[in-house]
Amino acid sequence: MARKLFGTDGIRGRTNAGAMTAATAMKVGQAAGRHFLRGHHRHRVVIGKDTRLSGYMMESALVAGFTSVGIDVILTGPLPTPAIALLTREMRADLGVMISASHNLYADNGIKLFGPDGFKLSDEAEIEIERLMASDIPLAPAEKIGRARRIEDARGRYIHAVKGSLPENVRLDGLKIVVDCANGAAYQVAPSAIWELGAEVITVGVTPNGRNINDKCGSTHLDLVRETVVASGADIGIALDGDADRLIVIDEQGAVVDGDQIMALLGTQLASRGQLRGGGVVATVMSNLGLERCLASHGLTLERTAVGDRHVLERMRSGGFNVGGEQSGHMILLDHATTGDGTVAALQVIAALVQSGQRASELLHLFDPVPQLLKNVRFAGGKPLGDPRVQRVIAEAEAQLAGRGRLVIRPSGTEPVIRVMAEGDDAAEVTQVVEAICAAVAEVAA
């Protein structure tokens, strides 16, 4: 059975349209609850959310679903995705749920599930939950219906864990840091954690109203944080996304430092201290060839996976790696967290800045990226990549780049677009190849 609801990062879509409804959320709660009803202990689930208006609706529906099958619910309110993974393990819960559509705008929402170990569920578990959703799910008898409880110290627990990712002798005194929380889940915890470590914090994107998450702020809209860093004379800026599992850094000159540069820094620094496991770093096929060359110059490897942090994590766990991520900013540091954590990754970068005594612009640009171009082509339906006309253009492009670059073409796992990426040493050739493929896909999809 193939997954129909679950994509590369849980279930996601436009709220009150398609799958992302209260009815679906309740069914997910019932099915996931039944799937994790194992053993004779009192079962519990931790549920967190970001700041979307629809979070109230989805939260209530999930509570109804879980309690109806006998699962107790612990509610945290708005917290980053990695905080829910952490609390699921810490509170010995049977599973965790994060209600978020990550970097998407407020009209979308999503449901991410974590197992009792704090890791995202396997494909097999998601398939089984979908199977249960399509069946008649047995409800708990009246005396065994679950209870729901909201905990008040969840933010403090996560802040304590985030600060614990740094050595005790590392302080951030004297640093001026801009923190852009995308009006999302980290709007309270990320600035607080960094301030408590001694930095002067300038906040951006910390006034959520239910509709402004990721709106012209955060890791996917960097103009505001860049302007703030330069105007305030800050030493560094960090930009998170709506659920704070993604990080983009801004140096003191306003230049963008993406996930590839961050992985290069953290990987080589850990390697120099003998703390990098696996002999290299895990990233996706979208990471720049420059990262691969940079790591190779330090005797390290770059392992590539399919797009999606779950694929990165699977390879990290199977290969014994402790650093991985995506160019887009997902940073997975398994020494500190079971999933991507933008705040933890930011603190590792800031600690490196403190220990080096360098400016961010000197420390954070370890390689010159190979010219790379990514374009998205939206389509209404069907499978444009299966059309012979598109396949012919792709074959011609592959032959043209052979030995001198890379081509990655894939449908998005979260929205109806085809992503076309090419890279190579010749920027003009890269552009020509991408434009040709996008034109072919657009013609077929019209």
DRENLO-628408 format. One line per 5 residues: number of its first residue (from 1); their letters; for each residue x, y, z of C-alpha. Coordinates in nm, 4 decimals, always signed. Layout:
<midos>
NUM> a> X/Y/Z | ...
</midos>
This chain:
<midos>
1> markl> +0.0000/+0.0000/+0.0000 | +0.1437/+0.3390/-0.1014 | +0.1054/+0.6458/+0.1186 | -0.1660/+0.8842/-0.0011 | -0.1840/+1.1366/+0.2817
6> fgtdg> +0.1694/+1.1377/+0.4190 | +0.4340/+1.3128/+0.2111 | +0.8016/+1.3806/+0.2702 | +0.7249/+1.5615/+0.5967 | +0.3959/+1.4354/+0.7371
11> irgrt> +0.0559/+1.5442/+0.6098 | +0.0372/+1.8957/+0.4693 | -0.2044/+2.1047/+0.2655 | -0.4394/+2.3995/+0.2531 | -0.6562/+2.4171/+0.5620
16> nagam> -1.0238/+2.3209/+0.5210 | -0.9513/+2.1913/+0.1733 | -0.8522/+1.8426/+0.0664 | -0.6981/+1.6375/+0.3449 | -0.6202/+1.9166/+0.5911
21> taata> -0.9534/+1.9326/+0.7734 | -1.0652/+1.8838/+1.1310 | -1.2266/+1.5542/+1.0300 | -0.8971/+1.4244/+0.8919 | -0.7085/+1.5408/+1.2004
26> mkvgq> -0.9478/+1.3575/+1.4289 | -0.9095/+1.0437/+1.2200 | -0.5298/+1.0764/+1.2347 | -0.5543/+1.0976/+1.6136 | -0.7704/+0.7878/+1.6314
31> aagrh> -0.5547/+0.5851/+1.3906 | -0.2191/+0.6909/+1.5343 | -0.3560/+0.6352/+1.8828 | -0.4655/+0.2798/+1.8014 | -0.1315/+0.2114/+1.6339
36> flrgh> +0.0587/+0.3065/+1.9503 | -0.1726/+0.1354/+2.1985 | +0.0870/-0.1208/+2.3037 | +0.1373/-0.2626/+2.6491 | -0.0712/-0.2104/+2.9627
41> hrhrv> +0.0560/+0.1315/+3.0764 | -0.1475/+0.4517/+3.0556 | -0.0741/+0.5868/+2.7064 | -0.0016/+0.9513/+2.6293 | +0.0747/+1.1814/+2.3373
46> vigkd> +0.2462/+1.5226/+2.3352 | +0.0871/+1.7747/+2.0961 | +0.2496/+2.1038/+1.9968 | +0.1778/+2.3594/+1.7280 | +0.3082/+2.6714/+1.5607
51> trlsg> +0.1205/+3.0024/+1.5500 | -0.1243/+2.9494/+1.2613 | -0.4860/+3.0453/+1.3128 | -0.5941/+2.6938/+1.2126 | -0.3778/+2.5443/+1.4872
56> ymmes> -0.6634/+2.5794/+1.7368 | -0.8963/+2.3791/+1.5147 | -0.6435/+2.1089/+1.4324 | -0.5337/+2.0805/+1.7947 | -0.8909/+2.0330/+1.9176
61> alvag> -0.9621/+1.7729/+1.6494 | -0.6494/+1.5753/+1.7335 | -0.7363/+1.5869/+2.1044 | -1.0805/+1.4457/+2.0232 | -0.9271/+1.1688/+1.8130
66> ftsvg> -0.6635/+1.0596/+2.0630 | -0.8845/+1.0754/+2.3714 | -1.1614/+0.8821/+2.1942 | -0.9335/+0.5782/+2.1632 | -0.8013/+0.6030/+2.5188
71> idvil> -0.4863/+0.8152/+2.4818 | -0.4102/+1.0915/+2.7314 | -0.3027/+1.4198/+2.5706 | -0.0370/+1.6660/+2.6866 | -0.0691/+2.0079/+2.5198
76> tgplp> +0.2280/+2.2453/+2.5004 | +0.0953/+2.5357/+2.2960 | +0.3268/+2.7009/+2.0388 | +0.6707/+2.5370/+2.0420 | +0.9283/+2.4437/+1.7773
81> tpaia> +0.9064/+2.1022/+1.6120 | +1.2317/+1.9838/+1.7796 | +1.0861/+2.0761/+2.1189 | +0.7996/+1.8332/+2.0627 | +1.0442/+1.5586/+1.9652
86> lltre> +1.2423/+1.6314/+2.2825 | +0.9398/+1.6384/+2.5134 | +0.8024/+1.3178/+2.3633 | +1.1143/+1.1340/+2.4795 | +1.1540/+1.3260/+2.8052
91> mradl> +0.7963/+1.2666/+2.9169 | +0.8041/+0.8981/+2.8165 | +0.5138/+0.9578/+2.5794 | +0.4087/+0.6978/+2.3240 | +0.4157/+0.9507/+2.0405
96> gvmis> +0.4402/+1.3196/+1.9630 | +0.2496/+1.5403/+1.7192 | +0.3517/+1.8759/+1.5730 | +0.0842/+2.0826/+1.4001 | +0.2682/+2.2927/+1.1440
101> ashnl> +0.3187/+2.3533/+0.7740 | +0.6782/+2.4582/+0.8388 | +0.7826/+2.7402/+0.6010 | +0.4430/+2.7657/+0.4228 | +0.2115/+3.0627/+0.4727
106> yadng> -0.0682/+3.0579/+0.7314 | -0.3449/+2.9188/+0.5067 | -0.1652/+2.5833/+0.4996 | -0.1174/+2.3485/+0.7909 | +0.0249/+2.0052/+0.8542
111> iklfg> +0.0645/+1.7163/+1.0963 | +0.4020/+1.5628/+1.1806 | +0.4268/+1.2507/+1.3955 | +0.7121/+1.1353/+1.6186 | +0.7637/+0.7964/+1.7776
116> pdgfk> +0.8485/+0.7444/+2.1471 | +1.2188/+0.7771/+2.0604 | +1.1658/+1.1328/+1.9302 | +1.2350/+1.0392/+1.5677 | +0.9884/+1.0871/+1.2833
121> lsdea> +0.7850/+0.7804/+1.1959 | +0.9005/+0.5304/+0.9368 | +0.7261/+0.4865/+0.6029 | +0.5870/+0.1572/+0.7314 | +0.4307/+0.3195/+1.0377
126> eieie> +0.2723/+0.5949/+0.8270 | +0.1332/+0.3372/+0.5850 | -0.0196/+0.1450/+0.8752 | -0.1766/+0.4622/+1.0159 | -0.3286/+0.5390/+0.6751
131> rlmas> -0.4641/+0.1835/+0.6598 | -0.6269/+0.2269/+0.9993 | -0.7758/+0.5608/+0.8923 | -0.9593/+0.3821/+0.6119 | -1.1095/+0.1290/+0.8542
136> dipla> -1.3601/+0.1333/+1.1406 | -1.1417/+0.2243/+1.4383 | -1.2549/+0.0749/+1.7714 | -1.3265/+0.3457/+2.0281 | -1.2417/+0.3228/+2.3954
141> paeki> -1.5152/+0.2273/+2.6426 | -1.6520/+0.5222/+2.8396 | -1.4408/+0.4555/+3.1476 | -1.1159/+0.4492/+2.9438 | -1.1544/+0.7675/+2.7397
146> grarr> -0.8383/+0.9769/+2.7593 | -0.7836/+1.3069/+2.9381 | -0.6208/+1.6266/+2.8084 | -0.3846/+1.8461/+3.0098 | -0.1908/+2.1602/+2.9188
151> iedar> +0.1568/+2.1918/+3.0703 | +0.2890/+2.5374/+3.1559 | +0.6646/+2.4726/+3.1739 | +0.7221/+2.3317/+2.8239 | +0.9006/+2.6449/+2.7007
156> gryih> +1.1374/+2.6429/+2.9965 | +1.2217/+2.2764/+2.9467 | +1.3142/+2.3359/+2.5848 | +1.5175/+2.6501/+2.6577 | +1.7146/+2.4559/+2.9183
161> avkgs> +1.7877/+2.1792/+2.6670 | +1.8907/+2.4249/+2.3954 | +2.1362/+2.6026/+2.6258 | +2.2715/+2.2646/+2.7325 | +2.3916/+2.2032/+2.3762
166> lpenv> +2.6802/+2.4430/+2.4437 | +2.9789/+2.3841/+2.6727 | +2.9349/+2.5579/+3.0074 | +3.2311/+2.7867/+2.9432 | +3.0811/+2.9367/+2.6269
171> rldgl> +2.9083/+3.2683/+2.6824 | +2.7746/+3.5120/+2.4280 | +2.8554/+3.8323/+2.6180 | +2.9404/+4.1246/+2.3910 | +2.7646/+3.9820/+2.0851
176> kivvd> +2.4757/+4.1623/+1.9196 | +2.2521/+3.9066/+1.7477 | +1.9424/+3.9556/+1.5322 | +1.6927/+3.6715/+1.5738 | +1.4124/+3.6373/+1.3156
181> canga> +1.1507/+3.3894/+1.4342 | +0.9204/+3.4162/+1.1288 | +0.6268/+3.5000/+1.3594 | +0.6304/+3.1280/+1.4254 | +0.6754/+2.8643/+1.6908
186> ayqva> +1.0090/+2.9906/+1.8289 | +0.8975/+3.3498/+1.8834 | +0.9456/+3.3195/+2.2601 | +1.2015/+3.0423/+2.3112 | +1.4760/+3.1280/+2.0603
191> psaiw> +1.5317/+3.4918/+2.1701 | +1.5083/+3.3863/+2.5348 | +1.7673/+3.1095/+2.5039 | +2.0169/+3.3356/+2.3256 | +1.9588/+3.6252/+2.5675
196> elgae> +2.0073/+3.3965/+2.8681 | +2.3504/+3.3037/+2.7301 | +2.4575/+3.6681/+2.7492 | +2.3961/+3.8162/+2.4040 | +2.2214/+4.1393/+2.3186
201> vitvg> +1.9229/+4.0227/+2.1158 | +1.7360/+4.2211/+1.8520 | +1.4145/+4.0438/+1.7567 | +1.2321/+4.0257/+1.4263 | +0.9183/+3.8263/+1.3509
206> vtpng> +0.8074/+3.7805/+1.7136 | +0.4521/+3.9208/+1.6965 | +0.2395/+3.6347/+1.5622 | -0.1269/+3.7076/+1.4962 | -0.2340/+3.3785/+1.3415
211> rnind> -0.1980/+3.5028/+0.9855 | +0.1555/+3.6423/+0.9558 | +0.3688/+3.3301/+1.0003 | +0.6493/+3.3266/+0.7372 | +0.5008/+3.6438/+0.5872
216> kcgst> +0.7932/+3.8481/+0.4518 | +1.0127/+3.7214/+0.7339 | +1.1966/+3.4097/+0.8443 | +1.4346/+3.1796/+0.6618 | +1.2508/+3.1986/+0.3287
221> hldlv> +1.2187/+3.5806/+0.3198 | +1.5510/+3.7278/+0.4250 | +1.5306/+4.0962/+0.3280 | +1.4062/+4.2110/+0.6687 | +1.6637/+4.0240/+0.8773
226> retvv> +1.9466/+4.1289/+0.6447 | +1.8454/+4.4940/+0.6660 | +1.8169/+4.4698/+1.0443 | +2.1617/+4.3138/+1.0841 | +2.3311/+4.5850/+0.8783
231> asgad> +2.1310/+4.8767/+1.0233 | +2.1875/+4.7690/+1.3840 | +2.5552/+4.6850/+1.3441 | +2.4896/+4.3310/+1.4663 | +2.7597/+4.0668/+1.4692
236> igial> +2.5359/+3.8024/+1.3151 | +2.1729/+3.7282/+1.2318 | +1.9778/+3.4038/+1.2440 | +1.6550/+3.3340/+1.0579 | +1.4266/+3.0457/+1.1514
241> dgdad> +1.1171/+2.9178/+0.9729 | +0.7642/+2.8738/+1.1048 | +0.8326/+2.5627/+1.3111 | +1.2004/+2.6491/+1.3774 | +1.3562/+2.3320/+1.2400
246> rlivi> +1.5333/+2.5342/+0.9703 | +1.8155/+2.7909/+0.9956 | +1.9693/+3.0474/+0.7630 | +2.2485/+3.2722/+0.8943 | +2.3283/+3.6328/+0.7971
251> deqga> +2.6821/+3.7646/+0.8441 | +2.7579/+4.1172/+0.9712 | +2.7717/+4.2490/+0.6144 | +2.4229/+4.1168/+0.5313 | +2.5404/+3.8220/+0.3210
256> vvdgd> +2.3342/+3.5014/+0.3323 | +2.4910/+3.1849/+0.4734 | +2.2848/+2.8835/+0.3651 | +2.2698/+2.5297/+0.4957 | +2.5596/+2.4114/+0.2816
261> qimal> +2.7985/+2.6659/+0.4339 | +2.6702/+2.5837/+0.7831 | +2.7289/+2.2122/+0.7264 | +3.0789/+2.2865/+0.5980 | +3.1571/+2.4862/+0.9125
266> lgtql> +3.0119/+2.2442/+1.1656 | +3.1481/+1.9368/+0.9884 | +3.5034/+2.0631/+0.9576 | +3.5058/+2.2048/+1.3122 | +3.3893/+1.8780/+1.4654
271> asrgq> +3.6378/+1.6860/+1.2498 | +3.9243/+1.9052/+1.3757 | +3.8295/+1.8084/+1.7324 | +3.7883/+1.4399/+1.6504 | +3.4139/+1.4584/+1.7162
276> lrggg> +3.2731/+1.4099/+1.3650 | +3.1276/+1.0628/+1.3193 | +3.0810/+0.8772/+0.9913 | +3.3794/+1.0373/+0.8194 | +3.1740/+1.3156/+0.6657
281> vvatv> +2.8387/+1.4898/+0.6342 | +2.5009/+1.3780/+0.4969 | +2.3088/+1.6142/+0.2658 | +2.0639/+1.5862/-0.0224 | +2.1071/+1.5903/-0.3975
286> msnlg> +2.0307/+1.9643/-0.3851 | +2.3468/+2.0567/-0.1926 | +2.6054/+2.2488/-0.3907 | +2.9010/+2.0789/-0.5542 | +3.1150/+2.3365/-0.3736
291> lercl> +3.0263/+2.1753/-0.0401 | +3.1372/+1.8373/-0.1692 | +3.4694/+1.9807/-0.2875 | +3.5211/+2.1698/+0.0404 | +3.4678/+1.8598/+0.2521
296> ashgl> +3.6939/+1.6543/+0.0245 | +3.9738/+1.9082/+0.0783 | +3.9557/+1.8204/+0.4491 | +3.9498/+1.4466/+0.3829 | +3.5751/+1.4231/+0.4477
301> tlert> +3.2933/+1.2784/+0.2394 | +2.9541/+1.4130/+0.1378 | +2.6824/+1.1477/+0.1379 | +2.3830/+1.2481/-0.0758 | +2.0226/+1.1388/-0.0259
306> avgdr> +1.6843/+1.2139/-0.1807 | +1.5356/+1.5506/-0.0860 | +1.3769/+1.5655/+0.2573 | +1.5231/+1.5749/+0.6050 | +1.3750/+1.2334/+0.6823
311> hvler> +1.5968/+1.0792/+0.4122 | +1.8991/+1.2619/+0.5525 | +1.8172/+1.1358/+0.9000 | +1.7710/+0.7763/+0.7851 | +2.1173/+0.7775/+0.6243
316> mrsgg> +2.2716/+0.9432/+0.9293 | +2.1330/+0.6759/+1.1586 | +2.2261/+0.3862/+0.9325 | +2.5779/+0.5194/+0.8678 | +2.6617/+0.6503/+1.2133
321> fnvgg> +2.6855/+1.0184/+1.1094 | +2.6209/+1.3021/+1.3532 | +2.6001/+1.6004/+1.1130 | +2.3575/+1.6334/+0.8246 | +2.1106/+1.8683/+0.6690
326> eqsgh> +1.9782/+2.0468/+0.3657 | +2.0859/+2.3512/+0.1699 | +1.7520/+2.5075/+0.2637 | +1.8566/+2.5160/+0.6281 | +1.7465/+2.1956/+0.7972
331> milld> +2.0365/+2.1133/+1.0299 | +2.0342/+1.7744/+1.2021 | +2.2898/+1.7454/+1.4808 | +2.2320/+1.4059/+1.6362 | +2.4564/+1.4824/+1.9326
336> hattg> +2.1898/+1.7297/+2.0450 | +1.8529/+1.6505/+1.8831 | +1.6583/+1.3792/+1.6997 | +1.5350/+1.6117/+1.4274 | +1.6296/+1.9415/+1.2647
341> dgtva> +1.6672/+2.2189/+1.5213 | +1.7350/+2.5703/+1.3942 | +1.8019/+2.7205/+1.7370 | +2.0482/+2.4505/+1.8413 | +2.2296/+2.4789/+1.5071
346> alqvi> +2.2412/+2.8578/+1.5429 | +2.4048/+2.8266/+1.8828 | +2.6724/+2.5941/+1.7433 | +2.7492/+2.8523/+1.4734 | +2.7551/+3.1378/+1.7249
351> aalvq> +2.9814/+2.9361/+1.9585 | +3.2242/+2.8828/+1.6697 | +3.2177/+3.2582/+1.6130 | +3.3029/+3.3243/+1.9782 | +3.5813/+3.0659/+1.9880
356> sgqra> +3.7400/+3.1794/+1.6610 | +3.7539/+3.5493/+1.7374 | +3.6729/+3.6139/+1.3717 | +3.3962/+3.8130/+1.2097 | +3.1045/+3.6135/+1.0730
361> sellh> +3.1987/+3.7086/+0.7169 | +3.5443/+3.5571/+0.7709 | +3.4299/+3.2403/+0.9460 | +3.1158/+3.1414/+0.7610 | +3.2162/+3.1388/+0.3946
366> lfdpv> +3.4261/+2.8251/+0.3587 | +3.3830/+2.7770/-0.0153 | +3.2622/+2.9510/-0.3287 | +2.9437/+2.7814/-0.4454 | +2.9405/+2.6374/-0.7955
371> pqllk> +2.6824/+2.8262/-1.0094 | +2.3496/+2.6649/-0.9313 | +1.9982/+2.7502/-1.0446 | +1.6713/+2.6128/-0.9088 | +1.3343/+2.6928/-1.0663
376> nvrfa> +0.9856/+2.5650/-0.9900 | +0.7178/+2.4950/-1.2492 | +0.3628/+2.4656/-1.1170 | +0.1285/+2.2123/-1.2761 | -0.2417/+2.1386/-1.2392
381> ggkpl> -0.2337/+1.7602/-1.2520 | -0.0946/+1.4535/-1.4205 | +0.2733/+1.3592/-1.4402 | +0.4615/+1.6050/-1.6620 | +0.7938/+1.4283/-1.6083
386> gdprv> +0.6557/+1.1179/-1.7777 | +0.5823/+1.2979/-2.1036 | +0.8205/+1.1941/-2.3877 | +0.8774/+1.5584/-2.4879 | +1.0006/+1.6460/-2.1391
391> qrvia> +1.2100/+1.3321/-2.1169 | +1.3803/+1.4178/-2.4448 | +1.4795/+1.7664/-2.3252 | +1.6075/+1.6218/-1.9962 | +1.8191/+1.3653/-2.1801
396> eaeaq> +1.9705/+1.6387/-2.3959 | +2.0518/+1.8444/-2.0852 | +2.2155/+1.5491/-1.9096 | +2.4342/+1.4859/-2.2123 | +2.5300/+1.8534/-2.2264
401> lagrg> +2.6336/+1.8636/-1.8572 | +2.8007/+1.5216/-1.8515 | +3.1221/+1.5411/-1.6500 | +3.0872/+1.9169/-1.5927 | +2.7836/+1.9537/-1.3710
406> rlvir> +2.4732/+1.7992/-1.2162 | +2.1025/+1.7967/-1.2952 | +1.8304/+1.7236/-1.0388 | +1.4633/+1.7204/-1.1392 | +1.1895/+1.6125/-0.9027
411> psgte> +0.8273/+1.6738/-0.8103 | +0.7808/+1.8481/-0.4763 | +0.6581/+1.6317/-0.1943 | +0.4471/+1.9113/-0.0450 | +0.2995/+2.1120/-0.3350
416> pvirv> +0.2093/+2.0661/-0.7071 | +0.5360/+2.1886/-0.8587 | +0.8260/+2.0362/-1.0471 | +1.1639/+2.1493/-0.9143 | +1.4389/+2.1823/-1.1751
421> maegd> +1.7956/+2.2309/-1.0520 | +2.1222/+2.2369/-1.2442 | +2.4734/+2.3303/-1.1417 | +2.8098/+2.3499/-1.3122 | +3.1152/+2.5702/-1.3501
426> daaev> +2.9595/+2.7582/-1.6468 | +2.6748/+2.9783/-1.5154 | +2.5387/+3.0581/-1.8632 | +2.5151/+2.6896/-1.9501 | +2.3391/+2.6146/-1.6213
431> tqvve> +2.0794/+2.8829/-1.6915 | +2.0233/+2.7635/-2.0469 | +1.9693/+2.4034/-1.9343 | +1.7219/+2.4941/-1.6580 | +1.5227/+2.7292/-1.8830
436> aicaa> +1.4920/+2.4647/-2.1527 | +1.3598/+2.2016/-1.9118 | +1.1202/+2.4435/-1.7403 | +0.9814/+2.5498/-2.0768 | +0.9203/+2.1884/-2.1752
441> vaeva> +0.7460/+2.1095/-1.8450 | +0.5328/+2.4265/-1.8676 | +0.4265/+2.3414/-2.2226 | +0.3180/+1.9922/-2.1258 | +0.1489/+2.1088/-1.8033
446> a> -0.0471/+2.3859/-1.9746
</midos>
